[in-house]
Amino acid sequence: MLHIGLGYLGAGWGAGVIMLGAAGGIAKLAAAALEGTARQPEAAGNLRTSMLIPAALIEGLGFFALVICLLIALSLNSVIAKGGSEAPPAAAATK
């Protein structure tokens, strides 16, 4: 049962680290775009457009990784529902 608890802990930590990484990436991207706009105000439209596309890609990658962490947690729920067996099915079949 300890391994299942560690699995939940790992999925939670993974989701947190993923979201912090995505937020940091978007923050650096926005800071660079705002700095570019401050240096050259006439290019603000082009900078905004070129900032939004990578920001959307970073956000999508963060959500994809979050879904993977949630799927890990849900698969741990199915292990608990089946009786909490910690042995893999292949090892159980050879006994």
N, C-alpha and C positions, 0 to 999 in steps of 0.2 A: 504494500500500500504506500510505502514511502516513495517509491519510484513514480507513482501517479501524482503524488503531491509535488514532487520536484518537476514533473512535466508541466503541471499548472503554473508553477513558479517560473519556469523557463518561457512558457508562452506569454505570460504577463510581462516579464522583463523584455522579451523580444519585441512585443508590441510597443512598449514604452520607448525603447531605444530607436525603433523604426520611426516613430512619430517625432522624436527629438531630432533625428537626422534629417527628416523631411523638412521640419520647421527651420532648422539651421540652414539648409540649402536654399529655401525660399527667401529667408532673411538676407543671406549674402547676395542673392540675385537682385532683390529689391534695393538693397543698399547701393549696389554697383549701378543700377539703372538710375536711381535718384542722384547719385554723384555725377553721372554722365549728363543728366538733365541740368544740373546746376552749372556744369562747365559749358554746356552748349544748349541753351534753351530752345533753339529752333529745331533741334533734333528730338524733341520730347515725344512726338507721335511715333517715330520709328523706334525709339528706345522702349516705349511702352509696349508696342507690338512684339518686339523681339524679346521682351521680358515675360510676357504672358504665356507664350508657347512653352518655354522650358519650365515655367512655374506649374503649368498644368501637367506636364510630364512628370515632374517631381512629385506632385500631389497624387497622381495616378499610381505611381510606383509605391508611394507610401500606403495607399489604400489597398493595393494588391498584396503587399507584405503583411498588412494588418489582417486581411482575410485569411492568409495562410496561417497566421498565429491563432486566429479564431477556429480554423479547421482543426488545428492540432488540439486545442482545448476540447472541441466537440468530439474528436476521436478518443480522447481520454475518457469522456463521458460514456462512450459506447463500451469501453473496456470495463468500467465500473458496473455498467448494466449487465454485462455478461458474467459477472461473478468476481471481478477483480483479479483474474488470473494474470500473473506477471510473466509467465512463460510464453514465448511465442508459439503460435499454432503448430509450426513444424516440429518443435521439440515435444509438444504434447502428443502429437500423432505417433511419434516413434516409441513411446513408452508402452 
